[in-house]
């Protein structure tokens, strides 16, 4: 997991609420929520390079728990969603994991 922001749960949820990338929030408890956000068009284009057969990939989900936001490292998330991805295909999208991480960080600024 990669930490992308730290603040109180209420402040983190308030920061993300007005963002246009926000697709959904799911309150699990008073101190735990899931936030789904849409990747930018530029970042999301990687799906067309490697195929759309894994619809579970998007939207990207962030866990907000006890004042800390975390995402599964995008390298691993892509590997889980695309288990048959070849190294040559991954090399075509090698900048995407960093771009996803930056977008998650920017979501809570």
C-alpha distance (Angstrom), angle and dihedral (degrees) to the residues before:
residue distance angle dihedral
X1 . . .
X2 3.79 . .
X3 3.80 120.7 .
X4 3.80 110.3 -133.2
X5 3.82 103.2 173.0
X6 3.77 142.1 2.2
X7 3.82 128.2 -154.9
X8 3.78 137.1 103.7
X9 3.78 115.3 -49.4
X10 3.81 91.4 -115.0
X11 3.82 93.0 50.8
X12 3.80 92.9 47.7
X13 3.79 91.8 50.4
X14 3.82 90.7 46.6
X15 3.81 90.7 51.9
X16 3.79 93.4 52.1
X17 3.82 97.8 40.9
X18 3.83 98.4 80.9
X19 3.82 95.2 42.6
X20 3.79 115.4 115.3
X21 3.83 90.8 -143.9
X22 3.82 90.3 64.3
X23 3.79 110.1 109.2
X24 3.79 101.6 169.2
X25 3.78 145.9 -13.1
X26 3.76 123.6 -152.8
X27 3.80 116.8 -165.0
X28 3.79 109.5 -147.1
X29 3.81 96.7 172.5
X30 3.80 138.5 -26.3
X31 3.80 91.3 -75.7
X32 3.79 101.6 29.3
X33 3.82 131.8 67.0
X34 3.77 140.1 154.9
X35 3.78 118.7 -134.2
X36 3.80 122.4 -164.1
X37 3.76 117.5 -159.6
X38 3.76 135.6 -176.7
X39 3.77 117.0 -119.9
X40 3.79 117.2 -128.3
X41 3.79 116.6 -92.9
X42 3.79 91.1 -107.5
X43 3.80 94.0 52.8
X44 3.80 95.3 40.5
X45 3.81 91.4 56.0
X46 3.80 89.1 82.3
X47 3.79 88.5 80.3
X48 3.80 90.1 66.5
X49 3.81 89.8 52.5
X50 3.80 95.6 54.6
X51 3.81 103.1 24.5
X52 3.77 140.3 -90.0
X53 3.79 99.6 -114.9
X54 3.81 92.2 111.9
X55 3.80 106.0 64.4
X56 3.82 91.3 170.6
X57 3.79 89.3 76.3
X58 3.80 97.3 80.7
X59 2.98 140.7 83.7
X60 3.77 95.7 44.7
X61 3.81 113.2 -127.8
X62 3.81 127.9 -140.3
X63 3.80 124.0 -165.2
X64 3.81 115.1 -140.7
X65 3.79 106.8 -164.5
X66 3.81 129.5 163.7
X67 3.80 93.0 -21.3
X68 3.81 95.8 -47.0
X69 3.79 126.3 102.9
X70 3.78 117.8 -150.4
X71 3.77 137.2 -179.6
X72 3.75 128.9 -168.1
X73 3.79 105.9 -105.8
X74 3.83 103.5 -90.1
X75 3.82 91.5 -130.8
X76 3.78 89.5 61.7
X77 3.80 94.8 38.4
X78 3.80 91.2 55.5
X79 3.81 90.7 45.1
X80 3.82 91.1 52.6
X81 3.80 93.7 47.0
X82 3.81 93.0 44.1
X83 3.81 105.2 36.3
X84 3.82 92.4 164.8
X85 3.82 94.6 50.3
X86 3.78 110.5 134.5
X87 3.79 122.2 -137.8
X88 3.82 89.9 -114.5
X89 3.81 89.7 55.9
X90 3.79 92.3 47.2
X91 3.80 90.1 51.7
X92 3.82 88.7 58.7
X93 3.80 88.6 60.5
X94 3.81 100.1 32.3
X95 3.83 93.5 128.2
X96 3.81 93.4 53.0
X97 3.83 99.3 82.8
X98 3.82 90.6 57.4
X99 3.80 91.6 45.4
X100 3.81 91.3 51.7
X101 3.81 90.9 50.2
X102 3.83 91.6 50.5
X103 3.80 91.3 49.6
X104 3.81 91.0 51.3
X105 3.81 90.6 50.0
X106 3.82 91.6 48.2
X107 3.79 91.2 50.0
X108 3.82 90.0 68.9
X109 3.81 98.8 43.3
